[in-house]
């Protein structure tokens, strides 16, 4: 599986609105649509649909009153500091 790299791009507002609607309708992400379009443009295989990955369903599956979990996760999981 190829490594994904974060990038930033500018896109016209009307195109972004259409992309958001398409992503919602297809139950995927804008990033997935863009990856697939670029892969097709470059003549490569279709990019993986990450929304269909079983692990993706875990996103948002839990909640906590703690607001610093990403920073202090070791403290909460193992009782250790950073």
N, C-alpha and C positions, 0 to 999 in steps of 0.2 A: 504494500500500500504506500503510495507516495506521501511525503511529508507536506502538510499544508502550511503555507506561509501567509501571514497577515499582510494585507496591502490596503491602500486607500486610493479611492478614485473619485473624481467629480463627475456627476451625471445630471442632466437636465431634470428639472422638477417634474415635468409632465411624464418623462420616462420612468422616474422613480415611482410615481403614483401608479402607473400601469404595472410596474414590476411587483409592487406590494400587493396589488389586486390579484395578479397571476400567482404569486407565491401563496397567498391565502387560499385561492381556489384549488391549487394543486397540493395544499398542505405541505409545503416545503419552504425553503428560505430563499431570499434574494441571492445570497452567496451561491447557493446550489444552482440556481437558474443561470447565473453569470458563469460559474465554472463549466456547466454543460455547454453553454453557448460558445465559450472560448475553446473548449475541447473540440467541438464540432467545427469551429472556424479553422482550427489548426489541423484538423483531420485526424484527431486522436479518438480513442474510445470514449464513450460517454463517461463522465465523471460519476463517482459513487454518489448515490442519493443518501446523504447522511440522515435525513429524517426517517428513513426506513430501517436504520440501524437499531437493534433492540436496546442498546444502551441509551439512545436518544430519549426513549420514553421515561428515563429516570430524571431527566431535567425537570426541576420544579416539583418533584415528587415529595419533597419534605420541606419543612419550614421550622424556623426557630425564632425565639425572641431575641437571641444574641445577634448583634449587628456587625460583629467583627470576625466572623467565622473564617473568612478567607485569609485573614492575617494570623489568627490565633488558633488554627485548627488543631495543631499538636496539643495545645493546652486542653482543649475540650475533649479530644479523643484519648490522649494518653496522660494527661495531667502534667505535661511538660511545657515550659516556656519556649519562645522562639528559638 
